[in-house]
Amino acid sequence: MLHITSAKERHFAYTVSGSLSVTELAIYYHQLDKQYRTHGKLFLEATVPSFSGFKTLGAWLTFLRHEPELLRKVATYTAYTDNLFVRIAVRILNALLGSIRLEAKPLAVRPQRETELTVKPAA
């Protein structure tokens, strides 16, 4: 599940838990693109209490197709997670990509947010 918790100006926060579907990823990439076109490079903040992969091959392909383009739209990316795989992936990307600051932090240091914006698939 992917839940967008804040999409204000250049700040974009979301939570990932369980596995991701094509629909969730399509909504996520659409909203990110909309924010980017309106406000410029974004500050992404992901909270990942659990991540078990992608629901289908189509979801995995959607991720692979859109993620490289997304990286051009991001100024910083912070992942709050205790998931070792996610933390290592973020650190490797940070070493490879000099134009974006990517960091992984423990869930315990995540700042609390009061406002939530829920984005649901269109009926």
Summary of the structure (lengths in Angstrom):
residues: 123
radius of gyration: 13.6
end to end distance: 17.3
largest distance: 40.8
contacts: 339
relative contact order: 0.20
helix: 40%
strand: 30%
